[in-house]
Amino acid sequence: MTDIAEGAGARHTIPVIDRMMDVLAKIEHRGDGLTISELARQLPVPRTTIYRILNTLQRHGMVRRDDSGAYRLGRRLLSLAAQVASRVSEIDMAAICQPYMARLAVELGEGVKLSVLDEDGVLVLAAAQGRREYALAVTPGQRVPAHAGAASKLLLAYLPPVERDAWLARPLIAHTAKTITDPRRLRSELARIKRLAWARDKGEHAPSIQAFAAPVFAADGRMVAALSVPFLAGAEPSRMEEIRLAAIDTARAITAAMPD
């Protein structure tokens, strides 16, 4: 019965939209973007069709073309993601959090990120750039692993047990020597994070990058986002503590500003 339903569903789709989604999926998994030539090599789609699809997507802000000719995901996707990824579609999370994030970025001089979890993993929903020398660039729309990094672990830690177990059953890829790839160890780490109500990245996604993250809650008490501050490894302990406390304080201030 399922095969029949799927066959019927396939007959009632629009092929060009399927191709458009294939193009977006390829670009999504390449942070530095893809050129038309690269997409033509990776997809069974004529080059001219890819060109027309990209032109249309660019006109609607769904992709953008950089100076090298590579196409990346566009900012229009953020406004769409803000309506679904946060699980509180009636709240514009990015709009609420941006002033607080901007203030924190000025105070610390470091970049600040707001991340949410959806069915595809962790999405950077909003960001504020730091102005301190060697501050790390943060990019809205970026996808990061759901099991590696301060914000990612924090988001997993607050999931209902059944949903958390489903994520832990997926392959846990080692990005660095610090990445936790053993489900049992990761489950223990998530329990510790939830007790502390903050998380730390010691270089799990990139060896030279660390971070602290704190939870943002909706008015009903559900965690809806993680606010994090990434910084270069090697910071003094006093500086790290300053970042940790500032992230926690800002996340609490955003939580207090959440509408009922």
C-alpha positions in Angstrom: 0.0 0.0 0.0 2.9 2.3 0.8 4.6 1.7 -2.5 1.3 2.5 -4.3 0.9 5.7 -2.4 4.5 6.7 -3.1 4.1 5.9 -6.8 1.0 8.1 -6.9 2.8 10.9 -5.1 5.6 10.7 -7.6 3.2 11.2 -10.5 1.9 14.4 -9.0 5.2 16.2 -8.5 6.8 19.0 -10.6 10.1 17.8 -12.0 11.7 21.2 -12.2 11.0 21.7 -8.5 12.6 18.4 -7.7 15.7 19.6 -9.7 15.7 22.9 -7.8 15.7 21.0 -4.5 18.6 18.8 -5.7 20.6 22.0 -6.5 19.8 23.5 -3.1 20.8 20.2 -1.3 24.2 20.2 -3.1 24.9 23.8 -2.2 23.7 23.2 1.4 26.5 20.6 2.0 29.3 22.8 0.6 30.0 25.7 2.9 32.2 27.4 0.4 29.6 27.2 -2.4 29.5 25.4 -5.8 29.9 26.8 -9.3 27.6 25.9 -12.2 30.3 23.6 -13.6 30.6 21.8 -10.3 26.8 21.4 -10.0 26.6 20.1 -13.6 29.2 17.4 -12.8 27.4 16.3 -9.6 23.8 16.3 -10.9 22.2 14.5 -13.9 20.8 17.9 -15.0 21.7 19.9 -18.1 24.0 22.8 -17.5 21.5 25.2 -19.1 18.8 24.0 -16.7 21.1 24.5 -13.7 21.9 28.0 -14.9 18.2 28.9 -15.2 17.4 27.4 -11.8 20.2 29.3 -10.1 19.1 32.6 -11.8 15.6 32.1 -10.5 16.7 31.2 -7.0 19.0 34.2 -6.9 16.2 36.5 -8.0 14.2 35.4 -5.0 17.1 35.6 -2.6 17.4 31.8 -2.1 21.0 31.7 -3.3 23.7 34.3 -3.8 26.7 34.3 -6.2 30.1 35.3 -4.8 33.0 36.9 -6.6 34.5 33.6 -7.5 31.3 32.5 -9.3 30.3 30.0 -6.6 26.7 29.9 -5.4 25.8 29.8 -1.7 22.5 29.6 0.2 20.8 33.0 0.4 19.5 35.0 3.4 15.9 34.5 2.3 16.1 31.0 3.6 16.7 32.4 7.1 13.4 34.1 7.2 11.7 30.9 6.2 13.7 28.8 8.7 12.9 31.2 11.5 9.2 30.3 11.1 9.7 26.5 11.6 13.1 25.6 13.0 12.6 27.2 16.4 9.4 25.2 17.1 7.7 28.4 18.1 6.5 29.6 14.7 4.5 32.5 16.2 7.8 34.1 17.4 10.4 35.7 15.2 13.4 34.4 17.1 16.0 36.2 15.1 14.3 39.6 15.6 13.9 39.1 19.3 17.5 37.9 19.8 19.5 40.2 17.5 19.7 43.3 19.7 20.9 41.2 22.6 23.4 39.4 20.4 24.7 42.6 18.9 25.2 44.1 22.4 27.1 41.0 23.5 29.3 41.0 20.4 30.2 44.6 21.2 30.9 43.9 24.9 33.1 40.8 24.2 34.4 41.7 20.8 33.7 38.1 19.8 31.1 36.7 17.3 27.8 35.5 18.7 25.5 32.8 17.2 21.9 31.7 17.8 21.4 28.1 16.8 18.3 25.9 16.6 17.6 22.2 15.9 15.4 20.9 13.2 15.0 17.5 11.5 18.1 18.1 9.4 20.4 19.1 12.3 21.6 22.3 13.8 21.1 25.6 11.9 22.7 28.9 12.7 19.6 31.1 12.7 21.2 34.5 13.5 24.6 35.9 14.2 26.4 39.1 15.3 30.0 39.8 14.2 32.7 40.6 16.7 35.2 43.4 16.2 38.0 42.2 18.3 41.3 41.2 16.6 41.1 37.5 15.6 37.4 37.4 16.3 35.9 34.4 14.5 33.4 35.1 11.7 29.9 33.7 12.3 27.5 33.0 9.4 23.7 32.8 9.5 22.4 29.9 7.6 25.4 27.7 8.4 24.7 24.0 9.2 26.8 22.4 11.9 26.9 18.8 13.3 24.3 18.0 15.8 26.7 16.1 18.1 29.8 18.3 18.0 30.1 21.8 19.5 28.7 23.7 22.5 25.4 24.8 20.9 24.8 21.4 19.3 25.3 19.5 22.5 23.1 21.9 24.4 20.3 21.5 22.0 20.5 17.7 22.2 20.7 17.8 26.0 17.3 19.5 26.3 15.5 17.2 23.8 12.8 14.7 25.1 14.5 11.3 25.7 13.0 9.6 22.6 14.1 12.4 20.3 17.6 12.5 21.8 18.0 8.7 21.5 17.0 9.0 17.8 19.8 11.5 17.2 22.3 9.4 19.1 21.5 6.4 17.0 22.8 8.3 13.9 26.4 8.0 12.8 28.6 10.2 15.1 31.4 11.4 12.9 34.7 12.4 14.3 35.6 15.9 13.1 38.6 16.2 15.5 40.2 14.1 18.2 37.9 15.9 20.7 34.7 14.9 19.1 32.7 12.5 21.2 31.7 9.6 18.9 30.7 7.0 21.5 26.9 7.3 22.2 27.3 6.2 25.8 29.9 8.9 26.5 27.9 11.5 24.6 24.7 10.6 26.6 26.7 11.1 29.8 28.0 14.4 28.6 24.5 15.6 27.6 23.2 14.8 31.1 26.1 16.8 32.7 25.3 19.7 30.3 21.7 19.8 31.3 22.6 19.8 35.0 25.0 22.7 34.5 22.6 24.6 32.0 25.6 25.5 29.8 27.9 23.7 27.4 31.5 24.0 26.3 33.2 23.1 23.0 36.9 22.2 23.6 37.6 21.9 19.9 35.1 19.2 18.8 34.3 20.6 15.3 37.6 22.5 14.6 40.8 22.0 16.6 41.5 25.7 17.0 38.0 26.8 17.9 36.3 26.6 21.3 33.0 28.0 22.5 30.5 28.4 25.3 26.7 28.1 24.8 23.7 28.8 27.0 20.0 27.9 26.5 17.2 30.2 25.5 13.8 29.2 26.7 10.3 30.0 25.5 7.7 31.4 27.9 6.3 27.8 28.5 9.8 26.6 29.6 10.8 24.8 26.5 14.3 25.3 25.2 14.1 26.8 21.7 17.6 27.9 20.9 21.2 28.0 22.0 23.2 31.2 22.2 26.9 30.6 21.8 30.2 32.5 21.6 33.0 30.8 19.6 36.6 31.9 20.2 40.1 30.9 19.3 41.8 28.2 21.5 44.5 29.4 23.8 42.4 32.1 25.6 43.4 32.8 29.3 41.1 31.1 31.9 39.9 34.5 33.1 38.9 35.4 29.5 37.1 32.1 29.1 35.2 32.6 32.3 34.2 36.1 31.1 32.8 34.6 27.9 30.9 31.9 29.7 29.2 34.2 32.1 28.4 36.7 29.5 26.8 34.0 27.3 24.7 32.8 30.2 23.6 36.3 31.2 22.6 37.2 27.6 20.7 33.9 27.1 18.8 34.6 30.4 18.0 38.2 29.2 16.6 36.8 25.9 14.5 34.2 27.8 13.0 37.0 29.9 12.1 38.9 26.8 10.2 36.0 25.2 6.5 36.8 24.7 3.9 34.8 26.4 
